[in-house]
Amino acid sequence: MKIAFIGLGNMGGGMAANCVKAGHDVRAFDLSQDALDAAKQAGCATFTSAKDAVADAEAVVSMLPNGAVVKTVYGTDVIGLAPTGAVFLDCSTIDVATAREVISAATEAGYDMVDAPVSGGIAAANGGTLTFMVGGSSDAFARAKPILEAMGKAVIHAGDAGNGQAAKICNNMLLAIHMAGTCEAFAMAEKLGLDPQTFYDISSVSSGQNWSMTSYCPVPGVGPQSPSDNDYQGGFATALMLKDLRLAMEAADASDSAVPMGSRAAALYESFDGAGNGGKDFSAIIKTY
Ligand code: NAD
């Protein structure tokens, strides 16, 4: 299939390469020449504008920084310029309202479109093991699914347009709450005289057990290998967690949802990021306790 791929950064670069490996004819565009050079190396055809990349495409996949960029790119370079009948898949993490607005504009112009944000970081993007949470009509989902399967291990239909983004931010808000709570518990256990490994041995088989503890323990040397064992390098950057928490807080306001724990976690990550820790893995927040 002829796939235009827009946004070939940390995530999009590996995803586009996996589309090539799956036998697709990938037409890549990014504002960065370095990203285009890497895409060429991976077997993509490269273009100097999004308009040229989508001109002959049967599908358009995008992996862009934020909602404003997604809205501009689809509004000026994709909708009305890609061939009639093409399907659009935006895999970026953006706000629910913009996702719904762009999908509605695409649908009015006669295209099928889904929002398909991902769970999994750069390693999963390179390895083709992302999880996609997909919002859109059943027809749009059915067309998007085989394309997403070239880039991921799980593709889940979350419901109508925007529901993929809703699933993503609710999940990541819960992850931030779990991580902050896990750090808090380990720090207090230690102050009360408990060895961290002993607390892990008890809590990991008790009711406090959660993924942030047993798969991603913020305490170095405890639990399976995680970024805490590598001085909090790699993994899921604090700045990206904060981006998702800001989107979650926006969505909470817009939907009049009570999020007392989510807003506390968002405030903790705002402050941790503001202290110059944006590049560190989000589990490094344990250092503040
Ligand atoms: P990135 O900054 O590495 O890549 C974004 C790319 O988009 C860049 O190469 C940039 O040049 C390009 N770009 C920006 N504006 C453009 C435009 N108008 N036209 C064409 N290209 C343009 O970011 P990333 O880490 O790849 O993240 C991409 C998306 O995936 C974000 O929405 C992010 O929140 C989400 N995400 C990232 C991770 C992660 O671990 N990095 C995990 C899950 C989701």
Residues whose N, C-alpha, C, O or C-beta is under 5 A from the ligand:
A	BS01	NAD	G7 L8 G9 N10 M11 G12 F29 D30 L31 S32 A35 M63 L64 P65 N66 V69 C91 S92 T93 V118 G120 G121 I122
